[in-house]
Amino acid sequence: MKLLKTAAFGLALAAGPAFADGHATGDAAAGETVFSKCKACHSIVDASGEAIVKGGRNGPNLYGLYTRQAGTEEEFGNKYGDSLVEAGEAGLTWDEATFVAYVADPRKFLQETLDDRKARSKMSFKLGDEADAKNVWAYLVSVGPEAATN
């Protein structure tokens, strides 16, 4: 059953590139303020190495998050939890809806996504306010690679 749900999840993700361009419905300025909660663990450092936001190193760099598969930020390497890597290998890529659901309750999200009640996330922080999560997403998109080239 787990394999079937994982395969179905991967096919669903491959079927449509929803939000593939980093589409955001939130308020980036408000998201910058909310991101202060995130920077205890996460930084935003562009491809040239310039820090947009200097933050902690317990979590991966969030620059260009909307352009990648879950659990694959190179510099963070093997520090990802097994469940997030498994979800990424099954096709999980970041878009607004996925990000909002994940940050609301990372452990629950991974358990449901992988259909595995033993799935865990190394991210213990929860950002349960949907508007705040959408605003953070909008902020991440606004400082991402495409924003820099426009």
MDAnalysis code that builds the backbone (N, CA, C; Angstrom):
import MDAnalysis as mda
import numpy as np

u = mda.Universe.empty(450, n_residues=150, atom_resindex=np.repeat(np.arange(150), 3), trajectory=True)
u.add_TopologyAttr("name", ["N", "CA", "C"] * 150)
u.add_TopologyAttr("resid", np.arange(1, 151))
u.add_TopologyAttr("resname", ["MET", "LYS", "LEU", "LEU", "LYS", "THR", "ALA", "ALA", "PHE", "GLY", "LEU", "ALA", "LEU", "ALA", "ALA", "GLY", "PRO", "ALA", "PHE", "ALA", "ASP", "GLY", "HIS", "ALA", "THR", "GLY", "ASP", "ALA", "ALA", "ALA", "GLY", "GLU", "THR", "VAL", "PHE", "SER", "LYS", "CYS", "LYS", "ALA", "CYS", "HIS", "SER", "ILE", "VAL", "ASP", "ALA", "SER", "GLY", "GLU", "ALA", "ILE", "VAL", "LYS", "GLY", "GLY", "ARG", "ASN", "GLY", "PRO", "ASN", "LEU", "TYR", "GLY", "LEU", "TYR", "THR", "ARG", "GLN", "ALA", "GLY", "THR", "GLU", "GLU", "GLU", "PHE", "GLY", "ASN", "LYS", "TYR", "GLY", "ASP", "SER", "LEU", "VAL", "GLU", "ALA", "GLY", "GLU", "ALA", "GLY", "LEU", "THR", "TRP", "ASP", "GLU", "ALA", "THR", "PHE", "VAL", "ALA", "TYR", "VAL", "ALA", "ASP", "PRO", "ARG", "LYS", "PHE", "LEU", "GLN", "GLU", "THR", "LEU", "ASP", "ASP", "ARG", "LYS", "ALA", "ARG", "SER", "LYS", "MET", "SER", "PHE", "LYS", "LEU", "GLY", "ASP", "GLU", "ALA", "ASP", "ALA", "LYS", "ASN", "VAL", "TRP", "ALA", "TYR", "LEU", "VAL", "SER", "VAL", "GLY", "PRO", "GLU", "ALA", "ALA", "THR", "ASN"])
u.atoms.positions = np.array([
    [0.821, -1.194, 0.000],
    [0.000, 0.000, 0.000],
    [0.870, 1.265, 0.000],
    [1.921, 1.257, 0.828],
    [2.812, 2.417, 0.901],
    [3.431, 2.707, -0.463],
    [3.919, 1.676, -1.138],
    [4.542, 1.848, -2.444],
    [3.534, 2.400, -3.448],
    [2.300, 1.899, -3.397],
    [1.264, 2.355, -4.307],
    [0.970, 3.840, -4.099],
    [0.827, 4.261, -2.854],
    [0.556, 5.675, -2.579],
    [1.737, 6.550, -2.970],
    [2.951, 6.081, -2.715],
    [4.138, 6.837, -3.080],
    [4.214, 6.994, -4.594],
    [3.939, 5.923, -5.328],
    [3.964, 5.970, -6.789],
    [2.881, 6.914, -7.311],
    [1.693, 6.840, -6.724],
    [0.602, 7.719, -7.140],
    [0.948, 9.175, -6.867],
    [1.581, 9.424, -5.738],
    [2.006, 10.783, -5.380],
    [3.003, 11.314, -6.407],
    [3.966, 10.497, -6.766],
    [4.966, 10.896, -7.752],
    [4.346, 11.185, -9.106],
    [3.392, 10.350, -9.528],
    [2.720, 10.575, -10.801],
    [1.891, 11.850, -10.773],
    [1.246, 12.098, -9.652],
    [0.446, 13.320, -9.532],
    [1.326, 14.557, -9.648],
    [2.498, 14.514, -9.053],
    [3.400, 15.654, -9.140],
    [3.909, 15.846, -10.558],
    [4.185, 14.748, -11.240],
    [4.716, 14.834, -12.596],
    [3.652, 15.283, -13.600],
    [2.383, 15.062, -13.270],
    [1.303, 15.347, -14.195],
    [1.120, 16.831, -14.481],
    [1.409, 17.679, -13.517],
    [1.198, 19.103, -13.756],
    [2.196, 19.950, -13.009],
    [2.780, 20.921, -13.669],
    [3.799, 21.749, -13.031],
    [3.200, 22.935, -12.272],
    [2.220, 22.673, -11.399],
    [1.588, 23.754, -10.658],
    [2.631, 24.583, -9.926],
    [2.522, 25.884, -10.073],
    [3.415, 26.828, -9.414],
    [4.879, 26.622, -9.805],
    [5.157, 26.027, -10.930],
    [6.538, 25.749, -11.319],
    [7.369, 27.024, -11.433],
    [6.710, 28.144, -11.649],
    [7.437, 29.392, -11.783],
    [7.632, 30.091, -10.442],
    [7.304, 29.427, -9.345],
    [7.437, 30.028, -8.037],
    [6.227, 30.864, -7.671],
    [5.130, 30.680, -8.379],
    [3.897, 31.422, -8.143],
    [3.647, 31.608, -6.649],
    [3.319, 32.812, -6.267],
    [3.079, 33.122, -4.862],
    [1.842, 33.990, -4.718],
    [1.021, 33.670, -3.722],
    [-0.188, 34.449, -3.478],
    [-0.070, 35.337, -2.246],
    [1.004, 35.198, -1.502],
    [1.169, 35.965, -0.267],
    [1.805, 37.325, -0.492],
    [2.095, 37.970, 0.607],
    [2.698, 39.302, 0.635],
    [4.170, 39.153, 1.019],
    [5.059, 39.416, 0.071],
    [6.494, 39.220, 0.298],
    [7.025, 40.109, 1.422],
    [6.548, 41.328, 1.521],
    [7.028, 42.222, 2.581],
    [6.651, 41.668, 3.953],
    [5.435, 41.181, 4.082],
    [5.016, 40.567, 5.344],
    [5.806, 39.286, 5.591],
    [6.094, 38.562, 4.527],
    [6.868, 37.329, 4.640],
    [8.286, 37.574, 5.112],
    [8.866, 38.703, 4.722],
    [10.210, 39.039, 5.188],
    [10.215, 39.182, 6.709],
    [9.173, 39.781, 7.249],
    [9.055, 39.932, 8.698],
    [8.885, 38.573, 9.377],
    [8.023, 37.743, 8.834],
    [7.780, 36.418, 9.416],
    [9.029, 35.551, 9.315],
    [9.824, 35.756, 8.264],
    [11.030, 34.952, 8.064],
    [12.014, 35.094, 9.221],
    [11.865, 36.124, 10.017],
    [12.749, 36.276, 11.181],
    [12.655, 35.058, 12.096],
    [11.511, 34.376, 12.090],
    [11.352, 33.136, 12.866],
    [12.145, 31.991, 12.237],
    [12.317, 32.032, 10.957],
    [12.963, 30.955, 10.213],
    [14.489, 31.054, 10.230],
    [14.981, 32.293, 10.338],
    [16.419, 32.492, 10.196],
    [17.224, 31.976, 11.383],
    [16.564, 31.505, 12.414],
    [17.304, 30.845, 13.489],
    [17.998, 29.592, 12.945],
    [17.396, 28.981, 11.941],
    [17.954, 27.755, 11.348],
    [18.328, 27.905, 9.876],
    [17.623, 28.778, 9.152],
    [17.795, 28.876, 7.699],
    [18.412, 30.200, 7.294],
    [19.214, 30.140, 6.242],
    [19.750, 31.342, 5.623],
    [19.227, 31.397, 4.190],
    [19.466, 32.525, 3.563],
    [19.183, 32.679, 2.141],
    [20.462, 33.249, 1.546],
    [21.171, 32.411, 0.810],
    [22.457, 32.787, 0.226],
    [22.392, 32.492, -1.271],
    [22.621, 33.513, -2.091],
    [22.496, 33.310, -3.533],
    [23.655, 32.486, -4.094],
    [23.574, 32.198, -5.381],
    [24.552, 31.322, -6.032],
    [25.977, 31.881, -5.995],
    [26.122, 33.194, -5.882],
    [27.456, 33.776, -5.825],
    [28.041, 33.730, -4.415],
    [27.227, 33.305, -3.452],
    [27.680, 33.242, -2.069],
    [27.303, 34.464, -1.249],
    [26.598, 35.404, -1.865],
    [26.171, 36.598, -1.139],
    [24.962, 36.282, -0.278],
    [25.053, 36.613, 0.996],
    [23.953, 36.348, 1.920],
    [22.866, 37.403, 1.762],
    [21.679, 36.954, 1.447],
    [20.511, 37.823, 1.425],
    [19.992, 37.928, 2.856],
    [19.980, 36.792, 3.533],
    [19.650, 36.714, 4.954],
    [20.671, 35.802, 5.606],
    [21.403, 36.335, 6.571],
    [22.319, 35.498, 7.338],
    [21.500, 34.824, 8.418],
    [21.563, 33.520, 8.423],
    [20.805, 32.772, 9.408],
    [21.610, 31.607, 9.931],
    [20.917, 30.734, 10.610],
    [21.562, 29.564, 11.177],
    [21.953, 28.548, 10.127],
    [22.634, 27.532, 10.579],
    [23.090, 26.481, 9.664],
    [22.471, 25.132, 9.988],
    [21.465, 25.127, 10.868],
    [20.801, 23.866, 11.201],
    [19.876, 23.404, 10.099],
    [19.465, 24.318, 9.238],
    [18.573, 23.988, 8.135],
    [19.213, 24.376, 6.820],
    [18.672, 23.879, 5.726],
    [19.256, 24.178, 4.416],
    [19.040, 25.631, 3.993],
    [19.884, 26.096, 3.098],
    [19.753, 27.388, 2.460],
    [18.446, 27.380, 1.669],
    [17.632, 28.406, 1.827],
    [16.331, 28.437, 1.160],
    [16.319, 29.248, -0.132],
    [17.483, 29.691, -0.587],
    [17.552, 30.416, -1.856],
    [17.134, 29.481, -2.989],
    [16.169, 29.911, -3.781],
    [15.719, 29.107, -4.909],
    [14.944, 27.862, -4.516],
    [14.374, 27.863, -3.334],
    [13.639, 26.687, -2.857],
    [12.600, 26.232, -3.868],
    [11.896, 27.173, -4.480],
    [10.816, 26.829, -5.403],
    [11.316, 26.214, -6.706],
    [12.608, 26.112, -6.884],
    [13.132, 25.507, -8.106],
    [13.660, 24.094, -7.873],
    [13.463, 23.534, -6.678],
    [14.118, 22.248, -6.433],
    [13.238, 21.190, -5.796],
    [13.767, 20.012, -5.905],
    [13.181, 18.810, -5.318],
    [13.507, 18.797, -3.829],
    [12.584, 18.309, -3.037],
    [12.781, 18.252, -1.584],
    [14.000, 17.402, -1.227],
    [14.756, 17.888, -0.262],
    [15.895, 17.137, 0.261],
    [17.115, 17.099, -0.620],
    [17.301, 18.115, -1.469],
    [18.403, 18.046, -2.429],
    [19.328, 19.260, -2.445],
    [19.209, 20.186, -1.516],
    [20.096, 21.353, -1.523],
    [21.510, 20.843, -1.281],
    [22.388, 21.044, -2.262],
    [23.727, 20.431, -2.264],
    [24.559, 20.721, -1.032],
    [24.634, 21.970, -0.640],
    [25.502, 22.330, 0.480],
    [25.031, 21.731, 1.801],
    [23.721, 21.451, 1.911],
    [23.196, 20.855, 3.137],
    [23.522, 19.360, 3.175],
    [23.693, 18.805, 1.990],
    [24.178, 17.425, 1.849],
    [23.371, 16.370, 2.561],
    [24.071, 15.552, 3.340],
    [23.433, 14.389, 3.974],
    [22.826, 14.725, 5.340],
    [22.621, 15.994, 5.633],
    [22.029, 16.390, 6.911],
    [20.505, 16.311, 6.890],
    [19.925, 16.083, 5.727],
    [18.471, 15.943, 5.628],
    [18.020, 14.676, 6.333],
    [16.808, 14.705, 6.833],
    [16.217, 13.510, 7.403],
    [15.861, 12.520, 6.298],
    [15.889, 11.242, 6.642],
    [15.603, 10.200, 5.656],
    [14.217, 10.354, 5.025],
    [13.223, 10.746, 5.817],
    [11.860, 10.848, 5.300],
    [11.734, 11.951, 4.253],
    [12.379, 13.090, 4.465],
    [12.315, 14.169, 3.484],
    [13.029, 13.764, 2.199],
    [14.152, 13.098, 2.337],
    [14.879, 12.612, 1.158],
    [14.013, 11.614, 0.393],
    [13.364, 10.711, 1.116],
    [12.488, 9.720, 0.484],
    [11.349, 10.405, -0.269],
    [10.757, 11.420, 0.340],
    [9.677, 12.152, -0.323],
    [10.194, 12.827, -1.595],
    [11.380, 13.420, -1.514],
    [11.971, 14.038, -2.700],
    [12.240, 13.025, -3.795],
    [12.755, 11.877, -3.420],
    [13.022, 10.825, -4.405],
    [11.737, 10.310, -5.039],
    [10.625, 10.430, -4.307],
    [9.325, 10.019, -4.840],
    [8.698, 11.106, -5.710],
    [9.374, 12.263, -5.816],
    [8.898, 13.310, -6.708],
    [8.449, 14.595, -6.040],
    [8.587, 14.718, -4.727],
    [8.156, 15.931, -4.037],
    [9.043, 17.109, -4.423],
    [8.417, 18.128, -4.995],
    [9.108, 19.374, -5.298],
    [8.351, 20.486, -4.588],
    [9.052, 21.566, -4.321],
    [8.452, 22.649, -3.545],
    [7.638, 23.580, -4.422],
    [6.421, 23.805, -4.016],
    [5.547, 24.822, -4.573],
    [4.808, 25.434, -3.388],
    [4.019, 26.429, -3.635],
    [3.375, 27.128, -2.525],
    [2.515, 26.196, -1.668],
    [1.660, 25.410, -2.288],
    [0.760, 24.540, -1.521],
    [1.536, 23.521, -0.685],
    [2.572, 22.941, -1.264],
    [3.384, 21.955, -0.551],
    [4.130, 22.613, 0.600],
    [4.714, 23.766, 0.347],
    [5.442, 24.501, 1.388],
    [4.515, 24.840, 2.556],
    [3.344, 25.376, 2.261],
    [2.396, 25.766, 3.306],
    [1.995, 24.550, 4.137],
    [1.714, 23.437, 3.485],
    [1.340, 22.213, 4.209],
    [2.508, 21.683, 5.036],
    [3.710, 21.719, 4.489],
    [4.881, 21.207, 5.192],
    [5.187, 22.031, 6.439],
    [5.255, 23.344, 6.310],
    [5.647, 24.159, 7.464],
    [4.580, 24.186, 8.548],
    [3.341, 23.868, 8.206],
    [2.286, 23.818, 9.220],
    [2.568, 22.708, 10.233],
    [3.070, 21.572, 9.748],
    [3.404, 20.441, 10.623],
    [4.270, 19.475, 9.817],
    [5.589, 19.687, 9.828],
    [6.479, 18.887, 8.983],
    [6.345, 17.369, 9.194],
    [6.276, 16.935, 10.415],
    [6.174, 15.494, 10.684],
    [4.877, 14.926, 10.120],
    [3.763, 15.574, 10.401],
    [2.464, 15.107, 9.901],
    [2.448, 15.098, 8.373],
    [3.002, 16.152, 7.773],
    [3.055, 16.233, 6.317],
    [3.785, 15.026, 5.739],
    [4.953, 14.713, 6.286],
    [5.737, 13.589, 5.760],
    [5.046, 12.258, 6.024],
    [4.416, 12.105, 7.174],
    [3.693, 10.870, 7.461],
    [2.573, 10.652, 6.449],
    [1.843, 11.701, 6.141],
    [0.750, 11.589, 5.165],
    [1.281, 11.411, 3.744],
    [2.308, 12.157, 3.393],
    [2.872, 12.087, 2.046],
    [3.438, 10.706, 1.747],
    [4.131, 10.148, 2.723],
    [4.771, 8.841, 2.530],
    [3.896, 7.678, 2.978],
    [2.726, 7.982, 3.532],
    [1.851, 6.959, 4.102],
    [2.645, 6.065, 5.058],
    [3.341, 6.725, 5.968],
    [4.211, 6.027, 6.910],
    [4.155, 6.758, 8.247],
    [3.503, 6.171, 9.217],
    [3.352, 6.848, 10.509],
    [4.674, 6.979, 11.256],
    [5.715, 6.319, 10.780],
    [7.037, 6.427, 11.403],
    [7.895, 7.524, 10.759],
    [7.387, 8.141, 9.703],
    [8.142, 9.201, 9.028],
    [8.376, 10.353, 10.002],
    [9.539, 10.948, 9.916],
    [9.927, 12.041, 10.802],
    [10.571, 13.157, 9.999],
    [10.539, 14.337, 10.591],
    [11.206, 15.491, 10.011],
    [12.200, 16.014, 11.023],
    [13.319, 16.489, 10.545],
    [14.281, 17.121, 11.439],
    [13.851, 18.545, 11.782],
    [12.879, 19.071, 11.039],
    [12.372, 20.412, 11.321],
    [11.273, 20.301, 12.364],
    [11.532, 20.807, 13.543],
    [10.548, 20.717, 14.624],
    [9.646, 21.955, 14.683],
    [10.089, 23.068, 14.113],
    [9.303, 24.301, 14.122],
    [8.063, 24.137, 13.259],
    [6.955, 24.696, 13.715],
    [5.714, 24.690, 12.945],
    [5.261, 26.123, 12.724],
    [4.908, 26.424, 11.504],
    [4.348, 27.729, 11.149],
    [2.910, 27.462, 10.722],
    [2.032, 27.400, 11.699],
    [0.656, 26.971, 11.467],
    [-0.260, 27.993, 10.844],
    [0.100, 29.256, 10.880],
    [-0.743, 30.281, 10.296],
    [-0.559, 30.261, 8.776],
    [-1.609, 29.898, 8.057],
    [-1.521, 29.743, 6.601],
    [-1.117, 31.037, 5.904],
    [-1.650, 32.162, 6.359],
    [-1.299, 33.445, 5.741],
    [0.191, 33.735, 5.939],
    [0.704, 33.470, 7.143],
    [2.138, 33.678, 7.381],
    [2.971, 32.783, 6.476],
    [2.555, 31.531, 6.330],
    [3.301, 30.591, 5.487],
    [3.287, 31.051, 4.025],
    [2.150, 31.504, 3.545],
    [2.071, 32.013, 2.167],
    [2.925, 33.266, 2.001],
    [2.970, 34.082, 3.035],
    [3.795, 35.285, 2.969],
    [5.281, 34.936, 2.939],
    [5.689, 33.953, 3.734],
    [7.092, 33.512, 3.699],
    [7.416, 32.954, 2.318],
    [6.512, 32.152, 1.763],
    [6.722, 31.616, 0.415],
    [6.917, 32.768, -0.581],
    [6.049, 33.777, -0.496],
    [6.156, 34.926, -1.404],
    [7.501, 35.626, -1.227],
    [7.956, 35.729, -0.001],
    [9.260, 36.350, 0.255],
    [10.384, 35.522, -0.370],
    [10.344, 34.209, -0.172],
    [11.382, 33.346, -0.744],
    [11.414, 33.455, -2.266],
    [10.230, 33.516, -2.878],
    [10.166, 33.679, -4.336],
    [10.729, 35.040, -4.735],
    [10.427, 36.068, -3.943],
    [10.857, 37.431, -4.300],
    [12.370, 37.611, -4.238],
    [13.066, 36.797, -3.473],
    [14.519, 36.915, -3.382],
    [15.222, 35.763, -4.102],
    [14.472, 34.983, -4.858],
    [15.023, 33.824, -5.547],
    [15.694, 34.165, -6.861],
    [16.184, 33.136, -7.538],
    [16.957, 33.330, -8.773],
    [16.230, 34.106, -9.875],
    [14.948, 33.812, -10.115],
    [14.243, 34.530, -11.178],
    [14.034, 35.983, -10.813],
    [13.806, 36.269, -9.537],
    [13.632, 37.664, -9.103],
    [14.911, 38.459, -9.359],
    [16.042, 37.825, -9.175],
    [17.326, 38.507, -9.372],
    [17.586, 38.843, -10.831],
    [17.002, 38.077, -11.757],
    [17.266, 38.298, -13.179],
    [16.235, 39.215, -13.822],
    [15.180, 39.546, -13.097],
    [14.131, 40.438, -13.651],
    [14.377, 41.877, -13.303],
])
